Amino acid sequence: MIAAGTGPVAYILKRYPRLSETFILNEICAMERLGCQLQIFSLLQPEPPPHHPMVADVRAGVTHVPASWAAKMPAMAQAHACALAASPRGYLRAVLHAVRLAAESGRPVAVARHFLRAGFFTAAAYRLGIRHIHAHFANTPSEVARMMSLMSGLPFSFTTHAKDLYLTAPRRIAERTAAARFVVTCTGHNVAYLRGILPPGGADKVSLVYHGVDFERFRFRLPPDAAARAWEPRSILSVGRLVPKKGFDDLIAACALLRERGVVFRCRIVGAGPLREALTADIAARGLGDCVALLGPMTHARLIEKFEAADVFALASRVTDDGDRDGIPNVVAEAMAIGVPVVAAAVSGIPEVVRDEQTGLLVAPRDPVALAAAIARLLGNLALARRLARTARARLETCFDCWQTATQLQELLGAAAKPPRDRLRCDAVADLSASAGQAA
């Protein structure tokens, strides 16, 4: 546990709030309900609305780098002056690290941006009495956290998820792990990958903590009997960013096959992303405009309504050519929690929660024929759908309860946090730190 008086933990996030990162928002809410004091440091400005209603429940303060250059430049200068005055040696270590990283990576502009942000947030960390730094994602946020740790002497850790892990060079992952107190990841598949690229000492720092589900919000109900609403088409739901790794083109192809077989259905795809135009054209080209629709992004409150109305949840994830892939998408666990039977592609960590013929049906990725067959099977077999729904909920309650997973993370953070007696001070330039924080 994080002991009372230990002080707040800084969460380094690329952008907060962000509609697609409900797993981070869920974690923050659960950690706060367990008594953790958090501060959110967002590298980018907030995503435009809509925002999840849960954002209003978060007590943590949020610090952003100012958006305009007119505000950003003086705030950066003041913050870096604070960081330098507080720990000249630490600041020099961070400078030398940044110079080396810029030379090795060939991306000096990106590294300079990381360094500037690190100094800005280090000053905020002094002002707020931060005891530990935890970053979400193994790429930019963890590098900023590492530079902050060098400047301030505060310990840091990070959580790695999916794209950030598989598209970041193993060497960088190993370096950041070596410097971190611990590393968290959200699937056993990721743990195995990390153990394959890290030396033994680094692999020992890795802990598996699943993304949890709040069962109070996602209440279970058995799949309804279609005969009770025979006048309605069967409902297929899918949720995710409209990006290649989600395989929505395969789902649309599967829907075309279902239509050919005479299945009466409607498929709703929730999410936003760069493939919206291409997917819209695909739906039109296949003549599916009357039964397949892209609904755009929506908040959790609206999404729960869609889950409750669905007969099947389908996700056709894949590994893309550059190695990007899902971890365990939260929407899969949320569908299972509510009692929607799931069909999913056997990619990455998905088989850890969707166990074929036990908690759902698995198909091979990039196989619309198999996907269509599995969906049709669930739509036509209520007994199977209900059996899978019951065992899925039981599986989640064993390993994916948000209070259990948040407690695991809380214990890791509590063991790593700098004790209060070593509280960092920046008295000589406290006014600079305060003004930098206000500029955010």
ABEGO torsion letter per residue (X at the ends): XBBBGAEBBBBBBABOBBAABAAAAAAAAAAAAAGBBBBBBBABBBBBOBBBAAAAABABBBBBBBABAAAAAAAAAAAAAAAAAABAAAAAAAAAAAAAAAAAAGBAAAAAAAAAAAAAAAAAAAAAGBABBBBBEABAAAAAAAAAAAAAGBBBBBBBBBAAAAABBAAAAAAAAAABABBBBABAAAAAAAAAABBAAAAAABBBBBBBBBAAABBBBBBBBAAABAABBBBBBBBEBBBAAAGAAAAAAAAAAAAAAGBBBBBBBBEBEAAAAAAAAAAAAAGAAAABBBAEBBBAAAAAAAAAABABBBBBBBBBAAGBBBBBBAAAAAAAAAGBBBBBBBBEAAAAABBBGAAEBBBBBGBAAAAAAAAAAAAABAAAAAAAAAAAAAAAAAAABAAAAAAAAAAAAAAABBBAAABBBAAAAAAAAAAAAAAX
